[in-house]
Amino acid sequence: MTYTILDCYTDEPAGLGVPPYLGTYPRYLYGALGDAYYLTIDDVRLWKRYASKKPDKGREVKTNTKVYNLTRNYADVGKILQKTKTLIVIVGVQTPGKYLSAVPGTLPEIYDLIKDLPCRKVMTGPVAIGGTRLEGGKGVEKADMSLFDEVDFNYLGINEYAKINEYAVKGASILDQIPYPVVLEIETGKGCDIGHCSFCTEPLKNRVLYRDKKPVFEEIAALRKKGALYFRLGKQTCFYSYLHGNVAEIESLLKGVAALKPKMLHIDNVNPVKVVGSRGIEITKLVVQYCTPGN
């Protein structure tokens, strides 16, 4: 069976998957499937609207960020979609923002792009719990979900640590289909031990769990072998809360990742309450010690 992953990009309070960031969902799915085509929504936009012909950069007055992030498959999108048996669509913007080099797909746009494809269609990602909206201050987007044969946040077990620790390593091969540098978003935990922020959907999706360090190291090592240089420990609600704020464990995590010699190592998502807490100064010093500048 031919699978195709269509990445329409994700942005959650606890994880970013909008280029130049490559989120966890496409990598986990690729690892689960073992082999699949990877397309971005930019690839499909280019196929549908421009017959898969790249814009002439010399004649552009303004960069068209809707077709900027093209995979190695962009010229063959039509052929790929014709032979696709199952199309897995990743969607979910729950932290609306302005992006410099990409435009996430909206449900109405995605519907228009794929409605005529004869394959089985699966929707996954944050949209499956909590919806999606590209603009802030408005209700969730509405679309005819009957287009999809299956809507599942945990499709193929991509939200179960027992499975994704294996998927994440195998999923490193997705980089073979991406010709441009990406920042790899790395997951260290899910859920939130505070859970009162009105803007955050994470408590709706997950209970508090943390990944062990070993599979994190294995995932990053696999990505490094594929040439990845840029990493962010960013898929969690609060990095300072890793393993309940255990300073020794946090140092072990940072030290182990730094030993893999990434060109960039950043963190993201920190609850201010934890920064000013009893362990905040110690953890901040560790971030300064092991992470790269520009954090």
Backbone torsions as a table, in degrees:
resi	resn	phi	psi	omega
1	MET	NA	137.5	-179.6
2	THR	-94.4	119.8	177.6
3	TYR	-105.7	143.4	172.3
4	THR	-130.9	130.9	176.4
5	ILE	-98.0	123.9	177.9
6	LEU	-110.0	109.8	-176.8
7	ASP	-92.2	108.8	177.6
8	CYS	-98.0	6.4	173.4
9	TYR	79.3	146.0	-177.4
10	THR	-132.7	147.2	174.0
11	ASP	-145.4	109.7	179.4
12	GLU	-116.6	160.6	170.6
13	PRO	-57.1	-26.0	-177.9
14	ALA	-115.3	40.4	177.2
15	GLY	161.1	138.1	-177.7
16	LEU	-122.3	130.9	177.9
17	GLY	-137.0	39.1	175.6
18	VAL	-108.3	127.7	-178.5
19	PRO	-51.3	140.5	13.6
20	PRO	-81.5	6.4	177.7
21	TYR	-85.9	134.6	173.6
22	LEU	-104.8	114.3	-174.9
23	GLY	-73.3	177.6	-177.3
24	THR	-78.9	-31.8	-172.7
25	TYR	-58.7	-50.0	179.6
26	PRO	-64.4	-34.7	180.0
27	ARG	-68.9	-43.1	178.6
28	TYR	-64.1	-42.5	179.7
29	LEU	-62.9	-43.4	179.6
30	TYR	-61.6	-40.8	177.7
31	GLY	-65.7	-35.9	179.5
32	ALA	-69.3	-38.2	-176.1
33	LEU	-80.7	-28.5	-179.0
34	GLY	86.1	-34.3	177.9
35	ASP	-160.5	131.3	-179.7
36	ALA	-166.1	158.2	169.1
37	TYR	-80.8	144.5	175.7
38	TYR	-117.3	121.8	176.6
39	LEU	-124.4	146.6	168.6
40	THR	-97.2	164.0	176.2
41	ILE	-63.5	-25.7	175.9
42	ASP	-62.4	-41.2	176.8
43	ASP	-58.3	-45.1	-175.8
44	VAL	-72.6	-37.3	174.5
45	ARG	-59.8	-45.3	-178.8
46	LEU	-62.3	-40.8	178.7
47	TRP	-65.4	-46.5	-173.4
48	LYS	-74.0	-37.3	-171.2
49	ARG	-104.5	-23.0	-175.9
50	TYR	-130.0	17.8	178.8
51	ALA	54.3	35.4	177.3
52	SER	64.3	21.5	177.7
53	LYS	-98.8	125.1	-179.8
54	LYS	-64.4	145.9	174.9
55	PRO	-62.7	147.9	175.3
56	ASP	-76.5	105.6	-175.7
57	LYS	-59.1	-32.0	-178.4
58	GLY	-68.9	-19.3	-177.1
59	ARG	-107.7	-2.7	179.9
60	GLU	-76.5	129.7	173.3
61	VAL	-82.7	-35.8	179.2
62	LYS	-136.3	135.6	179.8
63	THR	-60.5	130.1	178.4
64	ASN	-84.9	95.1	-175.8
65	THR	-74.0	-4.7	176.0
66	LYS	-78.8	-18.2	178.8
67	VAL	-132.4	36.1	-174.6
68	TYR	-91.7	-34.6	-173.1
69	ASN	-100.7	81.3	-175.1
70	LEU	-100.4	135.1	177.1
71	THR	-81.2	177.4	176.2
72	ARG	-66.8	-11.6	-176.7
73	ASN	-93.2	2.4	-167.5
74	TYR	-58.3	-35.7	-176.9
75	ALA	-74.6	-15.8	-175.5
76	ASP	-114.4	19.5	-175.7
77	VAL	-57.3	-44.6	-179.2
78	GLY	-58.6	-46.3	179.7
79	LYS	-65.4	-41.2	-179.0
80	ILE	-63.1	-45.8	-178.5
81	LEU	-68.8	-29.6	177.8
82	GLN	-64.5	-36.0	-177.6
83	LYS	-98.7	1.5	178.5
84	THR	-71.1	130.4	175.9
85	LYS	-94.2	-36.2	178.3
86	THR	-133.6	122.4	177.6
87	LEU	-104.5	120.8	-179.0
88	ILE	-106.5	114.6	-173.6
89	VAL	-103.4	123.8	180.0
90	ILE	-101.6	122.1	-175.5
91	VAL	-141.5	151.1	169.6
92	GLY	149.3	95.2	172.5
93	VAL	-107.8	111.1	-178.8
94	GLN	-120.8	7.1	172.3
95	THR	-133.8	75.9	-172.6
96	PRO	-55.7	137.4	179.8
97	GLY	-156.8	-178.8	175.8
98	LYS	-105.7	129.8	-175.4
99	TYR	-114.1	136.9	-173.5
100	LEU	-76.8	-29.4	-171.6
101	SER	-133.2	18.5	179.6
102	ALA	-160.3	157.3	174.7
103	VAL	-129.4	109.1	178.5
104	PRO	-60.4	152.6	179.2
105	GLY	-77.9	140.7	172.9
106	THR	-95.6	160.1	-178.8
107	LEU	-60.9	-44.8	177.6
108	PRO	-60.7	-38.9	179.2
109	GLU	-66.4	-46.0	-179.6
110	ILE	-60.3	-43.8	178.5
111	TYR	-55.5	-46.9	-178.3
112	ASP	-64.6	-35.8	-176.6
113	LEU	-73.7	-31.7	-170.9
114	ILE	-117.3	-2.5	-171.6
115	LYS	-59.4	-29.5	-175.9
116	ASP	-92.6	-0.5	179.8
117	LEU	-74.3	134.6	-174.5
118	PRO	-82.8	0.2	-174.6
119	CYS	-81.1	169.9	171.6
120	ARG	-71.1	139.5	-175.1
121	LYS	-123.0	130.5	179.2
122	VAL	-122.0	134.1	174.5
123	MET	-111.0	133.4	177.3
124	THR	-143.6	-178.8	-175.9
125	GLY	101.4	-176.6	-176.4
126	PRO	-57.0	-26.7	-179.0
127	VAL	-56.7	-29.7	-176.5
128	ALA	-69.1	-18.7	174.0
129	ILE	-135.4	105.9	176.6
130	GLY	104.0	-11.2	175.8
131	GLY	79.1	-166.9	-177.9
132	THR	-149.9	152.0	175.3
133	ARG	-161.0	124.2	-177.7
134	LEU	-73.8	-28.7	-179.7
135	GLU	-108.7	145.5	179.2
136	GLY	-82.0	163.2	174.6
137	GLY	75.6	15.0	-179.2
138	LYS	-132.4	165.7	178.7
139	GLY	-72.0	170.4	-179.5
140	VAL	-65.2	152.7	179.6
141	GLU	-68.4	146.7	178.1
142	LYS	-109.4	139.6	177.2
143	ALA	-156.8	162.1	178.8
144	ASP	-78.7	96.5	-176.2
145	MET	-74.8	-5.9	177.2
146	SER	-66.8	-12.2	175.7
147	LEU	-62.0	-28.9	-173.9
148	PHE	-96.8	135.9	178.0
149	ASP	-76.0	-24.0	-178.6
150	GLU	-152.7	136.3	173.4
151	VAL	-125.3	115.0	-170.7
152	ASP	-149.5	115.3	177.8
153	PHE	-64.4	-30.1	-176.9
154	ASN	-109.4	36.0	-178.1
155	TYR	-57.6	128.5	-178.6
156	LEU	60.1	16.6	177.6
157	GLY	78.8	27.1	-174.5
158	ILE	-76.0	3.5	173.5
159	ASN	-120.8	20.8	177.9
160	GLU	-114.3	118.5	-174.9
161	TYR	-60.5	-32.2	179.4
162	ALA	-60.6	-28.4	-179.6
163	LYS	-96.8	-41.9	-172.9
164	ILE	-72.0	-21.0	175.6
165	ASN	-61.0	-32.3	174.3
166	GLU	-81.4	-43.9	-179.3
167	TYR	-58.5	-39.3	-173.6
168	ALA	-63.1	-37.2	178.6
169	VAL	-69.9	-49.7	179.6
170	LYS	-64.2	-31.4	-177.5
171	GLY	-69.8	-10.0	178.3
172	ALA	-60.0	-26.2	-178.1
173	SER	-67.9	-11.4	176.5
174	ILE	-61.5	-23.8	-179.2
175	LEU	-63.8	-21.2	177.9
176	ASP	-62.1	-22.7	-177.4
177	GLN	-98.9	3.2	-177.1
178	ILE	-116.0	115.8	-173.4
179	PRO	-88.3	-5.2	-175.6
180	TYR	-115.3	156.2	179.4
181	PRO	-65.5	141.7	177.4
182	VAL	-130.3	156.9	171.8
183	VAL	-97.6	122.1	-176.7
184	LEU	-86.2	117.4	176.7
185	GLU	-81.0	122.4	-175.3
186	ILE	-110.8	133.7	-178.0
187	GLU	-91.7	131.1	174.7
188	THR	-118.4	-15.7	-178.9
189	GLY	-171.1	171.5	178.1
190	LYS	-145.9	164.2	-176.0
191	GLY	79.3	178.5	-178.0
192	CYS	-145.4	133.2	-177.8
193	ASP	-87.0	1.9	175.5
194	ILE	-112.1	-59.9	167.6
195	GLY	71.0	25.7	-178.5
196	HIS	-113.7	2.9	-176.8
197	CYS	-76.5	123.8	-173.5
198	SER	-66.4	-24.2	-175.8
199	PHE	-87.7	-8.9	-167.8
200	CYS	-103.0	134.0	179.9
201	THR	-98.3	-5.3	-174.3
202	GLU	-57.2	-43.1	179.4
203	PRO	-62.7	-21.1	178.0
204	LEU	-76.1	-23.1	-170.9
205	LYS	-101.4	-32.7	-170.2
206	ASN	-144.0	148.5	166.2
207	ARG	-87.4	165.4	-174.5
208	VAL	-69.3	121.3	176.3
209	LEU	-145.8	151.5	177.7
210	TYR	-127.1	144.6	174.6
211	ARG	-79.9	146.7	171.7
212	ASP	-68.8	156.8	-178.4
213	LYS	-68.6	-39.8	-173.4
214	LYS	-56.1	-50.6	178.3
215	PRO	-65.9	-27.2	174.4
216	VAL	-64.5	-46.1	178.0
217	PHE	-61.5	-42.2	-179.0
218	GLU	-64.7	-39.5	178.7
219	GLU	-63.5	-47.7	-177.8
220	ILE	-67.0	-37.9	176.9
221	ALA	-61.1	-40.9	178.5
222	ALA	-65.3	-40.2	178.0
223	LEU	-67.8	-37.7	177.3
224	ARG	-62.3	-38.4	179.1
225	LYS	-63.7	-25.3	177.3
226	LYS	-88.9	6.9	175.7
227	GLY	96.0	2.7	-179.1
228	ALA	-68.3	139.8	-177.7
229	LEU	-122.7	-20.7	-169.1
230	TYR	-116.4	124.5	-174.7
231	PHE	-135.4	147.9	173.8
232	ARG	-137.4	122.1	172.7
233	LEU	-79.5	83.1	-167.7
234	GLY	-125.4	-7.0	-178.0
235	LYS	-96.4	80.4	173.1
236	GLN	-171.0	160.6	-178.5
237	THR	-74.9	-31.7	-177.1
238	CYS	-153.1	109.6	-179.8
239	PHE	-61.7	-35.3	-178.7
240	TYR	-66.7	-13.1	-179.6
241	SER	-94.9	4.5	-177.2
242	TYR	-53.6	128.2	-176.0
243	LEU	47.8	47.7	176.1
244	HIS	60.9	34.1	175.5
245	GLY	76.3	25.4	179.8
246	ASN	-73.1	108.8	-173.4
247	VAL	-61.1	-43.6	-179.7
248	ALA	-62.4	-40.0	179.4
249	GLU	-69.3	-37.8	178.2
250	ILE	-65.1	-41.4	177.2
251	GLU	-64.1	-41.5	179.7
252	SER	-61.8	-40.2	177.9
253	LEU	-63.8	-51.6	-177.9
254	LEU	-64.2	-42.2	-179.4
255	LYS	-63.8	-40.9	-179.8
256	GLY	-66.4	-40.0	178.5
257	VAL	-69.5	-42.8	179.5
258	ALA	-60.7	-32.5	179.9
259	ALA	-65.8	-19.6	178.0
260	LEU	-81.9	-0.4	172.1
261	LYS	59.3	53.0	171.2
262	PRO	-71.3	150.3	176.3
263	LYS	-73.2	-31.6	176.1
264	MET	-132.8	130.1	173.7
265	LEU	-134.3	109.5	179.0
266	HIS	-122.1	166.8	170.8
267	ILE	-121.6	166.0	173.5
268	ASP	-151.9	160.2	179.4
269	ASN	68.0	100.9	177.3
270	VAL	-138.4	128.8	177.3
271	ASN	-78.1	123.9	-179.1
272	PRO	-54.6	-29.5	178.3
273	VAL	-60.1	-36.1	-179.2
274	LYS	-77.0	-30.9	179.9
275	VAL	-65.0	-41.1	-178.4
276	VAL	-90.9	3.3	179.4
277	GLY	-75.6	-176.3	-173.1
278	SER	-63.9	-26.3	-178.2
279	ARG	-105.7	0.8	-173.3
280	GLY	-59.1	-43.2	-178.1
281	ILE	-65.3	-43.3	179.6
282	GLU	-60.6	-45.2	-177.9
283	ILE	-68.5	-39.7	178.4
284	THR	-60.2	-40.5	177.7
285	LYS	-62.8	-36.0	178.3
286	LEU	-68.0	-39.5	177.2
287	VAL	-61.2	-43.5	178.2
288	VAL	-63.7	-39.4	-175.7
289	GLN	-69.9	-42.5	-170.2
290	TYR	-103.8	-22.3	-178.1
291	CYS	-87.9	164.8	-179.6
292	THR	-89.8	163.5	-178.8
293	PRO	-60.2	158.9	177.9
294	GLY	87.3	10.5	-176.0
295	ASN	-63.2	NA	NA
